[in-house]
Amino acid sequence: MNIGKRIKEFREKINISQEELADKIYTSRQTISNWENDKTYPDINSLKLLSNIFDVSLDSLVEGDIDLMKKTINEVERKEFKALSNIYAIELIIMILSAYPLLKLGIIGIIIWGLIVVITIATAFIVEKKKKEYNIQSYKEIVAFYENKSLTHEEKIQEKAKSSYQKIIYAFVTAALAFIIFLLLSHFIG
C-alpha cells in the first residue's frame, strides 16, 4: 500500500513528528507509526483529519489504495461474520442438547437453560443485524459473501422470491420448537 508512505511524506513535508501528528488527530504515536509502516490502516475519520491537516484532498491522500483497503475491510467483515455465525450455531446446539438434562434439575436447571436461551436469542439478533447490514438473507447469499463473490441479478431475484415462503416455514418451525419447549417445561415443572 502507498498510504503509509504518503502519510509519512505529508507529515515530513509539514515538518511535524509522529507524536505531534498523533496529538492533532487524537490518536497515539504508535498508531501513526503503524500506519506509516503499513501495519494498520487509518479509519475514514482519521483519513479526513489527516487530509485537513496536510491540506490535501482525501483522494490524493489515499491515491491507489482504496481498492486494497476495501478488500482488507471486506475480509475482516467476512471473518467476523463467519465467527459470529459459528458461535450462534454452537449456542443453538448447546441450547438443544442441554434442555433435557437441565430441565431434570428442577428450577435451577430451568434458570440455567433460560439463560442459555436468552444468550442464544441475543446472538441471533446480532447475526440478523449483520445480515441486514451486509444485505445477505438466504443461504446462497451467505455462501457468496463468505467466498467474496456476489450473486448475479437473476440469482438475487430468485433468492428474494424464495424469502417469502421461507419466512412462513421458519415461523412454523419456531412455533413447533416453542410447543416442544412448552411441553418439556410443563412436564418437568408440573
N, C-alpha and C positions, 0 to 999 in steps of 0.2 A: 504494500500500500504506500501511497505517497503522502497521506495526510500527516503522518508523524513528521516526515521530512519538511513538509510545508509549515507545520506549526512551529518547528524549530527555526526555520528560515525567517518567518514573520516575527517571531519573538526576538531573534537576534537583530533583525532589521530595526526594530523599535528600541533595541538595547535595554531589555529587561531580563532579569533572571527567572528561572523556573519558579522560584519562591514568590517573586513579585507577581508573575502571571497567575499563579495559583490563588493569591490573595484577591486579585481582581475578578476572578470567576468563581470564587467561593469553593475552592477545592484544595487538595494537598499538592505539595511539590512532587511527591511520589506519583500522583496521578498524572501530572504533566510529563514526568519522566517516562511513565508507561506509554503515554500517547506518542511521545517523540520517538520511542524505541519500538513502536508498533506492537506493543504487548496487549494493549486495550485500545478501544476507540471511544472518542467523546460522544456523549448523547446529543440529541438535537439542541437542547437548551444550551449546553456548553459550546456547541458549534456557533450558535447565534451570538453568544457573548464573545467568543474568540473573533468572529468576523467583525463585530463592533470595535473591539479593542485594536485589532490590526487594521481597521478601516479598509476592509476588502469585502467583496460580495461573498455570500455563502457559497455560491457556485465556484468562485476561484479558489476558495479555501479547500473544498472537497473535490476539486477537479479530478475526474477519472476514478474516484474512489466510491462513488455512490453504489454502483452495481455490486462491488465486493462487500460493502457494508450491508446492503440489503440481503445478500446471500448469507453473511455471517449472522445477521439478526434472525433470518428465517430458520437457519439451522438451530439456533438456540431455542426459538419458539417451538420447533418440532420436537426437540429433545424434552423440553419442559412439558409439552402436551402429552408426549408418549409416557413420560414418568408419571404424570398425574393420572393418566388412563390406567396404567399398571397398578398404581396404588388403589384406585377405585375398584378394579377387578379383584384385588386381594381382599379389600374390605368386604365386598359382596360375598366372596367365598367364606370368609370368617363369619359374617353375619348368618349365612345359611347353615353352615356346619355347627356353629355354636348354639343355635336356637334350642335344640332339644336338650343337650346337656345342661345348659344354663337354666332353662325353664324348670328342669327337675330339681334344681337347688332351692326353689321357692322364691320368696320376694327378693332376696339378694341377687339371685341369678337373673330375675326379671329386670332388675335395675341395671345390672351389668349389660345384659343383652340390649336393653333400651338405649344405653349409652353408645353401644356399637352401632345400633340403627341410626341414631342421631348423627354420629360422626360420618357414617356412610352416606346419609342423605346430604349432609353439608358438602361432602366431596362431590356428590352427584351434581349439586348446584354449581360448584366451581367448574366442573367439566362442561356442563351445559353452557355456562357463561363463556368459556374459552371456545367452544364450538361455534357459538354465535359470533364471537369476535373474529374468528378465522373463516367464518361463513362455510362451515362444514357441518352437515347434519347426517348424511347417510354413511353407511359402512364404506361404500365405494369412494365417497369424498374424503373420508378419514384416511383410507389407504393411500389415495393420491396425495394427500397432504403429507403423510409420513415419507413418501417417496419423492417429495418436492416436485410433483407433477400437478397439472391442472386438467380437469375434465374438458372435453370438447363441449361446444354449445348444445349439441344434441344430447350428450350424456347428462348435462346439467338439467335439461328439460325432463328427461326420463326420471332422474333422481327426484326432482321436485314433484312429479306426478305420483311417484311411489309414496312420498311422505304422508299424504293424506290418509291412505288406508293403513300405513304402518302405525300411525298415531292411534288408530282405533284398536289395532292388535295390542299395542303397548298398554292401552287403557284396560283391556280385558285381562291381560297377563298380570298387571298391577292389582286389579280387583281380585283375581284368583289368589295371588300371593297374600293379599290383605286378609282374605277369607281364611286361608290356611293358618295364618298367624293368629287370627282371632280364635279359631278352633283350638290351636295349641295352647294359647293363653287361658281360654276358658276351661280346658281340660286340666291344666296344672293348677290354676287358681281355685277352681270350683271343686 
